Every structure is written in structure tokens, then in C-alpha cells.
Amino acid sequence: MKFNIYAKEISVTEPMREQLEKKLSKVNRIFDEDRFISIDVRISKERGQYKLELTAHLSGMVIRVEEKGTDFYLTVDKLADIFEKRLKRFKERKAMKHKLSVREITDSLPTSEYVEEEGSIITRRKRFAIKPMTLEEALLQMEMLGHTFFVFKNAESGEINVLYSRKNGSVGLIEMSE
């Protein structure tokens, strides 16, 4: 499986790269490699802990997984397991009767930009264009990203909405109006 590795404050050795290749290749049982537009793995090490972030771009979806641990190889194992489960859940969701509309979610997630700011309360800023999507598409995208909230433009109302995870496990919806 082809993927890009971005390392911060760490040198990635050949055994580390091979472990990533070995564990991530298991997902080919779920999706063929050609279904992935790109896969990025970001590796950093802070305070003795490895932090691995995996972002996979599929046609119509972005899937993100993050894992931390003191042992690189165990952390890769956990990351791959979570990624595999998330892909299975995505595949099951797509097969359900709530199939995504012809409009691809990818259109709602165009290029985004990050700005790191020092000396400010805001340390990171992300800018992205918001395209219309249905509530079902937004729920699926929030789940696949592993986020606790998701901002989107509601295709039905044309308004900006926010989905968020509640402490009791349910999902809340904030509908904004002018």
C-alpha cells in the first residue's frame, strides 16, 4: 500500500516504515488500494510518546485516525486496527439504504490551509470552503473523521449547521440562522 510519511522531531527507520506497510496493507481486504486517493501518516514524538495521525482520502470521504503510545510498534498496531474498523463501518454505512447522493462529499472538503501562530491564544487556524451536504452525509463525515463536532452547510436549508457528540452518546444539531 502506498502512503506518504511526514515525520516531526524523529527519524523514520526502515523497520518502522516496514511495520507501517505491513499493518496498513491489511486494509486491502476491505478496499482495493486504488480506491484510496492518498494516505498520509504523520509521526511525531513528544515527552517519550509517539503520536501517529493517519488521514486517508477516498473518493467522497476523508477518514482520520490518531493514536498515541510509548512503543512505536504497538502504536502502529492500534492505529491500523482502528483504521480497519473505521473503514469497515464506512463500507457498511455506504451499503445501507441511506446511500450517499450523487454529489460527492469530497466537493465539500476542498483544500484546507493551516496557519500556526505563536504568541497568541489561537495557536492553529484552519480555513476551508463549506459546500452543501445532507444531514446524513455530514453525520457520516463526522464519524469518519473521528471528530466530536462537524460544521457544514445544510443542503436543505442553506444554513450553516453544527453537529456535535453529546456526553450521553447521542448527537446534537445546532442550526444557525441570520
VOGU-364216 format. One line per field, with one value per residue (C-alpha): residue number from 1; residue in one letter; y, z, x. Coordinates in nm, 2 decimals. Last residue first. Layout:
! residues N
pos	c(NUM|...)
code	c(A|...)
y	c(Y|...)
z	c(Z|...)
x	c(X|...)
! end
This chain:
! residues 178
pos	c(178|177|176|175|174|173|172|171|170|169|168|167|166|165|164|163|162|161|160|159|158|157|156|155|154|153|152|151|150|149|148|147|146|145|144|143|142|141|140|139|138|137|136|135|134|133|132|131|130|129|128|127|126|125|124|123|122|121|120|119|118|117|116|115|114|113|112|111|110|109|108|107|106|105|104|103|102|101|100|99|98|97|96|95|94|93|92|91|90|89|88|87|86|85|84|83|82|81|80|79|78|77|76|75|74|73|72|71|70|69|68|67|66|65|64|63|62|61|60|59|58|57|56|55|54|53|52|51|50|49|48|47|46|45|44|43|42|41|40|39|38|37|36|35|34|33|32|31|30|29|28|27|26|25|24|23|22|21|20|19|18|17|16|15|14|13|12|11|10|9|8|7|6|5|4|3|2|1)
code	c(E|S|M|E|I|L|G|V|S|G|N|K|R|S|Y|L|V|N|I|E|G|S|E|A|N|K|F|V|F|F|T|H|G|L|M|E|M|Q|L|L|A|E|E|L|T|M|P|K|I|A|F|R|K|R|R|T|I|I|S|G|E|E|E|V|Y|E|S|T|P|L|S|D|T|I|E|R|V|S|L|K|H|K|M|A|K|R|E|K|F|R|K|L|R|K|E|F|I|D|A|L|K|D|V|T|L|Y|F|D|T|G|K|E|E|V|R|I|V|M|G|S|L|H|A|T|L|E|L|K|Y|Q|G|R|E|K|S|I|R|V|D|I|S|I|F|R|D|E|D|F|I|R|N|V|K|S|L|K|K|E|L|Q|E|R|M|P|E|T|V|S|I|E|K|A|Y|I|N|F|K|M)
y	c(3.51|3.15|2.88|2.52|2.34|1.96|1.72|1.36|1.09|0.92|1.05|1.31|1.46|1.45|1.76|1.85|2.22|2.38|2.67|2.74|2.65|2.48|2.15|2.14|2.22|2.39|2.21|2.23|1.90|1.81|1.54|1.44|1.09|1.19|0.90|0.98|1.35|1.26|1.01|1.26|1.53|1.30|1.21|1.57|1.65|1.84|2.20|2.32|2.49|2.62|2.57|2.77|2.62|2.83|2.70|2.85|3.09|3.23|3.41|3.42|3.19|3.12|2.81|2.86|2.56|2.55|2.35|2.22|2.12|1.93|1.99|1.86|1.55|1.48|1.37|1.47|1.15|1.12|0.89|0.57|0.57|0.22|0.08|-0.03|0.30|0.26|-0.09|0.03|0.33|0.09|-0.14|0.15|0.27|-0.08|-0.10|0.24|0.15|-0.17|0.00|0.27|0.01|-0.19|0.13|0.22|-0.12|-0.08|0.27|0.19|0.49|0.54|0.77|0.71|0.92|0.82|1.02|0.91|1.16|1.07|1.10|0.92|0.81|1.03|0.87|1.06|0.88|1.05|0.88|1.03|0.86|0.93|1.00|1.36|1.43|1.22|1.28|1.07|1.19|0.93|1.04|0.82|0.93|0.88|0.55|0.32|0.20|0.01|-0.21|-0.17|-0.41|-0.68|-0.40|-0.28|-0.54|-0.34|-0.09|-0.33|-0.44|-0.10|0.06|-0.21|-0.18|0.20|0.15|-0.12|0.12|0.39|0.71|0.99|1.19|1.56|1.57|1.30|1.30|0.96|0.93|0.62|0.34|0.00)
z	c(1.04|1.12|1.28|1.34|1.61|1.59|1.87|1.85|2.11|2.32|2.66|2.66|2.34|2.01|1.79|1.45|1.36|1.10|0.85|0.66|0.30|0.44|0.25|0.16|0.52|0.51|0.74|1.07|1.24|1.61|1.82|1.54|1.44|1.07|0.96|1.22|1.13|0.76|0.82|1.02|0.75|0.47|0.67|0.74|0.37|0.22|0.09|0.04|0.31|0.20|0.44|0.67|0.96|1.23|1.49|1.80|1.89|2.23|2.05|2.09|1.81|1.52|1.31|1.00|0.84|0.50|0.36|0.01|-0.08|0.16|0.05|-0.30|-0.14|-0.01|-0.36|-0.51|-0.63|-0.30|-0.03|0.03|0.33|0.24|0.40|0.18|0.24|0.61|0.60|0.39|0.63|0.94|0.77|0.70|1.06|1.19|0.97|1.08|1.45|1.40|1.20|1.47|1.74|1.56|1.48|1.85|1.94|1.70|1.82|2.19|2.42|2.28|2.09|1.82|1.56|1.29|1.00|0.72|0.44|0.21|-0.14|-0.34|-0.06|0.12|0.41|0.70|0.96|1.27|1.48|1.81|1.97|2.34|2.52|2.60|2.24|1.93|1.59|1.31|1.04|0.80|0.48|0.26|-0.09|-0.35|-0.20|-0.40|-0.60|-0.29|-0.30|0.00|0.28|0.24|0.12|0.48|0.58|0.39|0.67|0.91|0.69|0.54|0.88|1.01|0.71|0.76|1.12|1.02|0.76|1.02|1.05|1.20|1.46|1.55|1.30|1.05|0.74|0.58|0.25|0.16|-0.09|0.00)
x	c(-2.95|-2.99|-2.79|-2.90|-2.71|-2.75|-2.68|-2.56|-2.62|-2.35|-2.47|-2.18|-2.31|-2.13|-2.17|-2.32|-2.30|-2.52|-2.47|-2.79|-2.89|-3.20|-3.19|-2.82|-2.72|-2.38|-2.14|-1.96|-1.86|-1.81|-1.66|-1.43|-1.34|-1.30|-1.52|-1.78|-1.80|-1.82|-2.10|-2.30|-2.24|-2.36|-2.67|-2.75|-2.73|-2.44|-2.38|-2.02|-1.82|-1.48|-1.19|-0.97|-0.78|-0.61|-0.37|-0.23|-0.52|-0.43|-0.14|0.23|0.30|0.06|0.05|-0.16|-0.34|-0.50|-0.78|-0.82|-1.17|-1.39|-1.75|-1.67|-1.53|-1.87|-1.97|-2.30|-2.47|-2.64|-2.50|-2.68|-2.91|-3.03|-2.72|-2.42|-2.24|-2.28|-2.13|-1.83|-1.78|-1.80|-1.55|-1.32|-1.35|-1.27|-0.96|-0.84|-0.88|-0.69|-0.41|-0.37|-0.36|-0.09|0.11|0.10|0.23|0.52|0.61|0.61|0.53|0.18|-0.05|-0.32|-0.50|-0.73|-0.88|-1.11|-1.19|-1.48|-1.62|-1.35|-1.12|-0.87|-0.70|-0.55|-0.34|-0.20|0.06|0.19|0.48|0.53|0.86|0.77|0.68|0.74|0.59|0.47|0.22|0.08|-0.08|-0.29|-0.40|-0.67|-0.76|-0.99|-0.68|-0.56|-0.86|-1.09|-1.17|-0.91|-0.67|-0.70|-0.44|-0.17|-0.17|-0.01|0.27|0.35|0.35|0.58|0.81|0.84|0.94|1.19|1.33|1.39|1.18|1.39|1.20|1.13|0.85|0.79|0.57|0.51|0.32|0.13|0.13|0.00)
! end
